Amino acid sequence: MVTPQDIKQWIETGLDGSQVECDGDGHHFNAVIVSPDFSGKSIIQQHQMVYSALGDKMKAEIHALSMRTLTPEQAAQGD
């Protein structure tokens, strides 16, 4: 079974310099992802970057992932 820690590790490995907080019940997960790579990107582009970092795991291992993506500046402002 996939754990929140697995998802955190996969995203942080796939998005260099990212910081991830993740919780969930093994089927449904919620993640807050902060990455400097999100700067200048739309929300859709940011989410696509996360999906790319997770690769095929989104098709097979992760049933549902809700995410909030932020740049470090947005995270510092409490957005």
C-alpha positions, 0 to 999 in steps of 0.5 A: 500500500502507498503511504503519504511518505512514499508520495512525499519522497517520489515528488521530492525526488522528481522535483529537485528542491521541492518540499512536500507535506502529504497525508492520506489514508492509502487511497486518497492523498492530500499534498502541499508542494512548494517548489522554486520551479513553479515560479512563472508557471500556471497552476495547470503547469505546476500540477503537470510538473507534479504528475510528471514527477510521479510518472506511472505511479498516478495510473497504478499506485495512487488512487486520488491525489489532491494537491496545492502547489506554491512557490517559496514566495507564496508559501512564505506569505502564507498563501 
